[in-house]
């Protein structure tokens, strides 16, 4: 076998595309090797901002093999058959017939003689490069081929020799040369194989292995942490981006002037991470430290001091802006921004952000009054808290800080509210308003979020903006899931249909969809089915629970009880027995059973136990006031029937030759199914 090396040199590839691209490129190359019967081993692939690299050891020749090529049916028109024959350069006599699934097709036996691997590589390379898919691509110059960025060079070497070909679509010819680091070693150099390539790249300040770059960055970060007694906050998403931005990682640390440290943490971290791709640091107590760590793609003779100074200047300028905005925003109360929200359009048909705040505020009042007696955390002060939250929640949208740093919406509002003396519950709810349901930290925060999201979903459904297919521009699916998670986490009993109806009644305009509320509830329930399935609930049970009630909390509670009881061996056997009974009885509706026709001990026992179960269920319903406790006792009573149901099916033939006996047994099973369906519809 001989070594094969391919490098596609391009302008900078966006970091977010790199991991997927190199995995796909390796699959494309190896798939072509398989198709052309080229043996390969020691496959390696690498990617950097400027290089897509593939390497493998390949057999010198392809394998000799036979292939059967399927053609049209023999009954096809002469034109269709003629096209097949012409495309393959054969006559009808060269084909044979083969029957598949009672249809007869023409087949062509094709012999592929072994050939030199080097003669196949040009086609494989061009096809793989052209087939590589990108979420966004471009074409350059007068070339029509699309790629993520312009391709500047193609290095292709097999067995130490250039794989000679021209790629006319991009105006390039293959070579055995490449280039080093754009700034540190831009000169061209030639390579003979993969090991020679990797060695020379290293000498020319390029680390082409993505994982090696990651290890270098992490090792340097650990060294800084030990040296300065700080911890560097390394997030996976930022690390993935950073290693995709550099070919020669140099880890450095800069300092943040103390005057900026009085800013809220998020106002310092956001410019660092989001805008500059810097890693924040914390001291031993977990507080934000006045340093930042970054990864340069260059080195200087002064140990990076020039680079550090430049990055400090850039960050300081952003933090100076943030400090100015912060101090300016604090000069007036948060609620004074309400008037400014009248100028911000929420939606052309739904009015301004201010209009929406009024609707959510009214819905909060309505919800607090409606649900006061059903939820223990709602008391006399809850309505005032909810109204205050609704009033202030979106006010920071018109602040200078959020206008400049949009990622801080909600977060800055919470800081301003806290500094200006608002109730801590109000501050928490403002901060958490954009979080998912199971991320919320208090019942009040969760309750406001639920009201806000049901209003959001109802509003967009009313104007015909519900999600379609994979498109969900207003994140309504996420909002629906959040509502469901809120109800589960905080045991909130809420009539979603009533809340949606109130939200709908407040909307402006006369051309609103009259079936909005019905569609909103159906939409939420579809999301609910997925969540219940993820909890391991049986599909049939999910449908029965959702079809029998729209009370989300009750369905959650019942599903938890079902999971606990019906997932036991006895419960699972009972479910199978009941499904079997349903299948047997079909459309039978009669429940009249004659004792005189019961001849087998097992059917006599089952009939007796069915009557006992009927009495027991009536007694439980009469005694229990709590729905969940009633459901649990009813379910346990049903599970107690398992051994009698199993014995009946093991020993008794329902479809007796005596039609009267058969009908009597069907009626008994119908009564059993009806009793069980009262518990689990």
Buried (B, 14 or more C-beta within 10 A) or exposed (E): BBBBBBBBBBBBBBBEBBBEBBEBBBEBBBBBBEEBBBBBEEBBBBBBBBBBBBBBBBBBBBEEEEEEBEBBEBEBEEEEBEBBBEEBEBEEEEBEEBEEEEEEBBBBEEEEEEBEBBEBBBEBBBBBBBEBEBEEEEEBEEBEBBBBBBBBBBBBBBBEEBBEBEBEBBEBEBBBBBBBBBEBBEEEBBBBBBEBBBEBBBEBBBBBBBEBBBEBBBEBBEEBBEEBEBBBBBEEEBBBBBBBBBBBBBBBBBEBEEEBBEBBBBBBBBBBBBEBBBBBBBBEEEEBBBBBBBBBBBBEEEEBEEBBEEBBEBBBEBBEBBBEBBEEBBEEBBBEBBEBBBEEEBBEBBBBBBBBBBBBBBBBBBBBEBBBEEBEBBEEEBBBBBBBBBBBBBBBBBBBBBBBBEBBBBBBBBBBBBBBEBBEBBBBBBBBBBBBBBBBEBBBBBBBBBBBBBBBBBBBBBBEBBBEEEEBEBBBBBBBBBBBBBBBBBEBBBBBBBBBBBBBBBBEEEEBBEEBBBBBBEBBBEBBBEBBEEEEBBEEBBEBBBEBBBBBBBBBBBBBBBBEBBEEEBBEBBBBBBEBBBEBBEEEEEBEBEEEBBEBEBBBBBBEBBEBBBEBBEEBEEEBEEEBEBBBBBBBBBBBBBBBBBBBBEEBEBEBEEEEBBBBBBBBBBBBBBBBEEBBE
